[in-house]
């Protein structure tokens, strides 16, 4: 069986270093907001050439706390792509704001810059873009718009660790870059974890307070905060893997190249453009007979996933909250299929997937 993802295989290279780091944390006797968190925050901020990184408990918290730290009022409208993972929209709702969905570009699956301005109203206070599947959004027109309308720009970078637009890393274009380190991410922890990067001192100060009960001094609470702290052990393990992020991304790009160069044109493949450095957190194709293709591959012992089978506006939880029709989003959700493409996969396995797919 070629599994979609085997996290043991993907982490095998790091096991010995993990053990050393785990013992270091265990022997330190300090398990919450200690040196490992500080070290990882410094390393991650340095990688992005930004002033601040604040570790939090998850990608969802990274987004929610970013919205709250921005200082925009409750009830504000936040523009968000209509085909994102539900967590992006949940963060807006948890912050007591209103999600306004914008359709994606059918070629890139990212928010369509040409459709943003028509959704901006007097209540719009922020844009929350998503660098989906490991491809950066088209940032030049987005940056122009958020400056023109004086909006807060939050980048959901849960799937874009190390991805670039015109040589610039995702997460560094706006006010906040929110990251998830869920285990399947290119930079994945061994549990839930997240972080926010920012160049704004005031925002960073609020982020630090919001993640820790609204407090910057123990037992003195300035904000209505959360318990959302990056765990010491997860921070230690992330520091190990951060050293290998380029290697992980390059491996996934090599596997993606096999798909791109060898899959038949029956499959709609990801677009490639010299302005984008894609890291293929997810390698997706689209096909009108997606469900049959998925079943066919499974009969040939190839496991795939669907990211995502149900668009946000069709989710039961969003009924009475999100209104309108989003046909481009539905087209993507109905036809997309994610193929094996992890650090734990070999080139031989990917050639096998190609061979089977081309016979479909």
N, C-alpha and C positions, 0 to 999 in steps of 0.2 A: 504493500500500500504506500502510495505517495501522499502523505498527510498534507493538509493545507498548511499547518504549522505544528512543529514539534518543538516545544519550548526547551526541552532538555537538550536537544541537538543544537538549538540556537545559542544556548548558554554554555555548552560544553567547554569551549575554549577558555572560559573565564572562571571555571569552578575552583581551581587552586587559589587564585587571587581572591575569590569570594571568601574562601575559608579563612584566609589570613585576615581579611578585613573584618569578618564576623567576629573572630577571636579578639581583634583589637577593640571592637566596640564592647564586647562582653567583658573584657578585662578592665575597660575604662570605668565601668560602673555608671556611665552617664548615657541615658537612653532617649532623652527628649531635648531638642534644640541645643546640641553640643557642637563639638569641633567638626564632626563629620558633615553636619548640615552646613556649617559656615564654609568649610572647604569646598563642598560641592557648589554652593551658591557662588563662591568666588570664581571657581573654574568655569561654571556655565556662563556667568556674566562676562568673563574674559573671552571666552570663545565667541561671544556675540558682540564684543567690544562695546558693552553697555555698562552703566554705573551700578545697576542694582539687579539682583536676582533674589526672589523671596520664595523659598520652598513651602509648598502646601501639600495637603493630603491627597489631592486628585486633580485631574484635568477639569472636571466640573467645578470644583471649588476655585480653581485658578480663574475661570471665566466669571463666576459669580462675584468673587471678591474684587476682581478688576473693575467690574461695573460699579460696585459699591464704593471702591476707592476713588473712582473718577469724580464722585461728588455730584453727578447728575441726579435730578429729582425723581422720586417715585412717580410712576405713570408716564415717564418719558418713552417715546418710541425708539426702538433700536432696530436698524435694518440688518437682516440676516439672510443668508441664502436658503432657498426653499428646499434644497435637497441635502441639507447637512444632516449629521447624526443628531439625534434628539437632545443630547446633552447641551449642545449650543443653545437651543431654544429653552431648555429647562433653566439654564443659568439666568436668562432674561426674566423668566417668570419668578424665579426665586428672589431676584433683586427687585420684584414688584414693579417691573416695567413691561412694556408691550412689544412683542415681536412683530415686525413688519417684514413679510417674506418677499425676497427678490429672486426672480428666476435665474438659473445659471446659464452659462454658455454651453451649448450642447457638445461642443468640441473638447473643452477643457474640464467641464463639470464644476468649475469654480464660478463664483458670482459674476454675472455679466455686467461689466462697468457701464455699458450703454443703457442698462435698465435701472440703475441706481437713482439717478437724479429725479426721475418721475415719481419715485416713492418718498422723496423727502418732503416733509411738511413742517409747519411751525413747531410741532411737538417732537420732531426728530432731534435727538441729542447725541446719538452714537451710531457707528457702523461696526458690526461684528462680522468680519470676514473669516472665511475658513479656507485654509490651504489644503484642499482635499486630496487624499490618496498620495500625498508626497510631492505635489506640484504647487508652486507658488501661484497666487492670484496675479492678475495683470495689475501691477502696483502703480504705475505712473498715473493713469486716470483716476484711480481710487484715492491716491494721496492728494491729487489736485482737488477732488471733490470734498474731502474731509477738511481741507484747509479753507476752501471757498465758503463752506457753510459753517465753519468753526465747530466741527463735530469731534467727539472723542472717537479714536480709531483703536479698536481692540482686535488683535490678530489671534485667531484660534489656530495654534501651531501643533495641535495634538498629533497630526500625521506628517509633520514637515520638518523633523529634526535634521538640520543641515541643508535643507533645500534653499535655493537662491533664485532671485530675480535680478537679472543684469549684474550678477556678481555680489549682490547684497543679501544677507541671510534673512529668511523670514523671521518675523518677531521683532525686527528692528526698524520697521517703517512707521509705526504708529506710536500710541501712548503706552500700550501694554502688549506684550507677547505672552500668551497663555499656553502652557505646555502640559501634556499628559505624559506620564512615564508608565502607563499600563504595560503589562509584561510583553504584549505583542508588538509594541512600538519599536521603531528602529533603535531608539535609546529606551529600552524597557527595564523597569525594576523587576523585583521578584514579588511584587504586590502592587497595591495602588500607591501612586505618588504623582505629584505635579509641581509646577513652579510658574512664576510670573517674572518676566524681565521688563525693566523700564529705565529710562534715563531721567525721569522726573523725581526729584528728591521728595516732594510732598506726597506724590502717589505712593512711593516706596514706603514712606513712613506709615501711611494708612494701611497698606498691604500687611506690614509687619504687625500692626495692631489687630486688624481684622482676623488674621489667622490664629491669634492667641488670645481669645476672649475679649478683644478690644483693648488690650493692655500692652503697654511698653515697659511698665514696672509692675512686678508681681503684686497682686492683690489690689491694684489701682486700675480701674477700668474706665477708659475714656469713650469708647464706642461700644455699640451692641455687636459684639464680635462672635466668632466661631471657634470651635476646637478643630483646626485644620492645619496641623503641623506636619511637615515632611519628617518622616521617621528617621532616626539616626542610622539604623541598619540599612534602610533603603538608600539613604544618601551615600553611605559608604560603598554600597554595591554599584550605585550609579557612577560614582567617581572612577571605579574600575572600568566600567564599560565606556565612559566618555572618552577615554584614551583610544578606544577602538572604533569610535563612531565613523570616522572616515573609511576605515576598512569595511565596516558593516554596510555603509551606504554604497561603496564601490562594488561590493559583492552583489548587492541587490541590483545595481545598475547593469552589471555584467549579465545577470540572469534575465533582466528585462530586455536587454539587447538581443538575446537569443530569441525571445518571443517576437520582438519587433521585426527581426530580420527573417524569421522562418515561418511564422504563422501565415496561413492563407488570408487573402483580403476579404474572405467571407466574414471574418471577424473584424469588428470596429475596434482598432487598437488605439492606445493613448497617443495623442499628438506630441511630436517632438519639435522643439524650437530652440535655437541657439541662445535666446534670451533667458531660458529657464534651465536651471540645474535641478533635475528631478531625482528624488531619492526613493520613489516607489515603495513607500510604506505598504501600499496596496497596488498590485498590478491587475488592473481590471480591463476586461474587454466587454463589448456589447454585442448581442445577437438576438434576433427576433424570436428564436426558439431557445431562449435561455434555459428554461426549465428542463426541456428535453436534453439539451447539451449537458447540463449539470448531472442528470441521471445517467446519461451515456458515459460520462467520464467516471462516475462512481462505479459503474459496472466493469470498467477497466482499471479499478483500484486507484483512482485519482480523486482526491477529495478537494472540493472547492468551497467557497463561501459566497454569500451575497451581501454586499455593502451598498445599499441596504434594501431589504425586500419591501418595506412600507415607507412611503414618504411621510414627513412629519405631519402634514395637514390631514392625512388619512388615519393617523394614530387615534385610538379611542380617547387617550388622555387629552388630546387637543381639540376635541369636539366642543363647540361653544366658545373656544378661545381663538382659533385660527379659522378665518373664512376666506373664500375665494377659490379659484381654479388655478392650478399650476401644472399645465400640460407638459412642459419641458422636464420638470422634476419627475413627473409620472413616467415619462418615456425612459428616463435614465433608470429609475427604480425597477421598471418592468423588464429591462433588457440587460442590466449590468451583471457581470460575473467576475469574481476575484479568483485569480489563479495562484497556485503555489509560487512563492517568490520570497523566501526568507533567508536569513544568514545560515540557517541550518540545512538548506537545500544545496544539492550539488548541480553542476552544469549537466551531468548525465541525466539526472531526474527531470530537468526542464526540457531537455531534448526529447525525452520520452513523452512528456505532456504534449509537446508540439506534434510529435508523430501521431499520437492518438487523436488529437483535435483535428488535424488536417484530413482525417478519414471520416469525420462527422458529416 
